[in-house]
């Protein structure tokens, strides 16, 4: 899950040019995703050390803002995701809070989406080989 949290943080930074750890945690909770403070601040500290973000404090709130270096580094791989694969991932992300994990049909639908992504990625691997 750690890399999933990191990917969601990168997405948040690229979309909003800043991130506040507490707000990110609440946003993920709204999607039914539990992310620990340790995971959030581990990645933010790493981004800060690499120069991808700057850190400012305003009224007891720590704001991490995306730098130009960070935008270039973090968007490099994101922008190369084929649209069809990106769309399939977004569908899965949107399904997470709406999936009843105690319902066989819901879980099968979710698994079908994952299988579809696997097929898309396998196809992409073939194209690059």
C-alpha positions in Angstrom: 0.0 0.0 0.0 2.9 2.3 0.6 3.6 2.8 -3.1 -0.2 3.3 -3.7 -0.1 6.1 -1.1 2.9 7.6 -2.7 1.2 7.5 -6.1 -1.9 9.2 -4.7 0.3 11.9 -3.1 2.0 12.5 -6.4 -1.4 12.8 -8.2 -2.5 15.3 -5.5 0.6 17.4 -5.9 0.4 17.5 -9.6 -3.3 18.4 -9.6 -3.1 21.1 -6.8 0.6 22.1 -6.7 0.5 21.6 -2.9 -0.5 19.2 -0.2 -1.3 19.4 3.4 -0.8 16.1 5.2 -3.9 16.2 7.3 -6.2 17.2 4.4 -4.7 14.4 2.3 -5.4 11.9 5.0 -9.0 13.0 5.2 -9.4 12.9 1.4 -8.1 9.3 1.3 -10.5 8.4 4.2 -13.4 9.7 2.1 -12.4 7.1 -0.5 -12.2 4.4 2.2 -8.4 4.3 2.2 -6.6 4.3 5.5 -3.2 6.0 5.3 -1.0 6.5 8.3 0.6 9.8 9.3 3.9 7.9 9.2 3.4 7.0 5.5 2.3 10.5 4.5 5.2 12.3 6.2 7.8 9.7 5.2 7.0 10.5 1.5 6.8 14.3 2.1 10.1 14.2 3.9 11.6 12.3 1.0 10.1 14.8 -1.6 11.5 17.7 0.5 15.0 16.1 0.6 14.9 15.7 -3.2 13.8 19.3 -3.7 10.5 18.3 -5.2 8.5 20.3 -2.6 9.1 23.3 -0.3 7.7 23.4 3.2 6.1 26.4 4.8 4.1 26.8 8.0 1.1 29.1 8.1 -1.1 29.3 11.2 0.0 25.9 12.6 -0.6 24.2 9.2 2.4 22.8 7.3 2.0 23.2 3.5 4.2 21.4 1.0 4.3 23.1 -2.4 5.5 21.5 -5.6 8.7 23.0 -7.0 9.5 23.1 -10.7 12.0 20.3 -10.1 9.3 18.3 -8.5 6.9 18.9 -11.2 9.3 17.7 -13.9 10.4 14.6 -11.9 7.0 13.5 -10.7 5.1 14.1 -13.9 7.7 12.3 -16.1 6.3 8.8 -15.6 2.7 9.9 -15.0 2.4 11.6 -18.4 3.7 8.5 -20.1 0.8 6.3 -18.9 -1.3 5.4 -21.9 -4.8 7.0 -21.7 -6.6 3.6 -21.8 -4.6 2.3 -18.8 -5.0 5.6 -16.9 -8.7 5.5 -17.4 -9.0 1.9 -16.2 -7.0 2.8 -13.0 -9.3 5.8 -12.4 -12.3 3.5 -12.6 -10.8 1.2 -10.0 -9.9 4.1 -7.7 -13.5 5.5 -8.0 -14.9 2.0 -7.2 -13.0 1.5 -4.0 -15.4 3.5 -1.7 -18.4 2.1 -3.5 -17.4 -1.6 -3.4 -19.2 -3.7 -0.8 -16.3 -6.0 0.2 -18.8 -8.4 1.8 -20.7 -8.8 -1.5 -19.5 -11.5 -3.9 -20.8 -9.7 -7.0 -19.2 -6.4 -6.1 -15.9 -8.2 -5.4 -16.1 -10.0 -8.8 -16.8 -6.8 -10.6 -13.8 -5.2 -8.9 -11.6 -8.2 -9.8 -12.8 -8.0 -13.4 -11.6 -4.4 -13.6 -8.2 -5.5 -12.3 -8.1 -8.3 -14.8 -8.9 -5.8 -17.6 -5.9 -3.6 -16.4 -3.7 -6.7 -16.5 -4.7 -7.3 -20.1 -4.0 -3.7 -21.0 -0.6 -3.7 -19.4 0.3 -7.1 -21.0 -0.7 -5.6 -24.4 1.5 -2.6 -23.7 4.4 -4.8 -22.8 4.0 -6.6 -26.1 4.0 -3.3 -28.0 7.2 -2.3 -26.3 9.0 -5.6 -26.9 
